[in-house]
Amino acid sequence: MKYFWIFLAAAVLLLGGFVWYKFYFVFGEGVKSGYLNYAVKKGNVFKTYEGKLIQEGFGTTKVGGALGSNQFEFSIEDEAVFKQLELNSGKYFDLHYKEYHGSLPWRGNTVYVVDKVISMK
């Protein structure tokens, strides 16, 4: 019976460590710049804030290798940041973001989570 409890404790610790690493460990953070295409609040159960930046330059699309614009899709952590973005669609933004290994339904649809606006032009 003693080994069962040791095994159970180890399994709970491993599972907890995996969940923390997958969903709460900040894998990377940085700044993305571009023109704000949209900022919306959406979701069936969890209403989250989502947005998209159109970045300058050219990239390749996933279909056929044609040229297209670079797009950065992100979730927004704070309602105040969302309101600032929502009221200034089409303007040029520098956004600070955090990147996680996985997304959570109440945090947003993407692994990129914007936490503040650095500048707006």
Buried (B, 14 or more C-beta within 10 A) or exposed (E): EEEEEEEEEEEEEEEEEEEEEBBEEEEEEEEBBBBBBBBBEEBEEEEBBBBBBBBEEEEEEEEEEEEEBBEBBBBBBBEEBBEBBBEBEEEBBBBBBBBBEEBBEEBBBBBBBBEBBEEEE
